[in-house]
């Protein structure tokens, strides 16, 4: 054994001396049986979970069995853990509650949820990340594995900050290991730094899209921040990739909230679409109305022009052919007559135009139209406009 391995063994022995109940961890069953075969006197297992007694401070409600499901490593060069002390079954007696989470103004802002277990967001500088473009050799992988083992021991002793430091050193040695980022994310959750955990899980998933633990711990971190929809999405994916009792337990807890948000968003989108359709229809209606008004004005102007042209074509003029009108020069001023909308509309009728031309040529022909109320009505209006001189 080299010096580093001896040092790790000494750390483990010191841990067993300080906390003999750690011997009863399921992962160390082989070690306990070997000691008993040598005649060692093993203290009885405590009534509480051995994992609980090695914690120096209460853990979050998501600590139990967080590492129970080991995901496949993305590379065949990664070795399986030789010492697994991270699988812990802890019953939380210290619920976290905070209403300090500032929700973004969005379509889900009017939904109200209880914030049991939600903690304040962390705003530390981003943690060191490894260079994923680095070519990792066998020696670096072995060194990363040894650092990972030390992180496991530190985590088992409840020193998660120390575990984070070991995981960070391991990541520098082997930055292509999605598993290392997931493990460090779990440690960040323990020290209540969910945003840091999310950054690690983002890296894990980018390296290995099938990283079940990456999705699991990111979902748990989102849950700690009260991001119900995001948490549910990640935990569903984690269970799909590699079913995990703990991930499923958290998912069951938050899924009703996530579904409420999803349904609310669907309703919001429907309302938004309906509003957009109504606004579009209103714009179309107004545009058509403006077009119709413009056409009406254009047609009215065109009718006046046509009536004036037709009057100009009448031989001898209207006034002259009907006894004359002082100051008209032999013809009526139809521009003034056509300002009357009823007269302008009447002169679009071919029957009225023909009668007007007939009477203009021979005023005596007015008798032919005495029984035609449409024609007589127009002539009477013209007479009234011209001072009843016809």
Helices and strands as residue ranges (DSSP letters): H 3-18, G 20-24, G 26-28, H 29-37, H 50-53, H 138-156, H 160-173, H 178-190, H 194-207, H 212-225, H 228-241, H 245-312, H 318-321, H 334-337, H 341-346, H 350-361, G 363-369, H 373-385
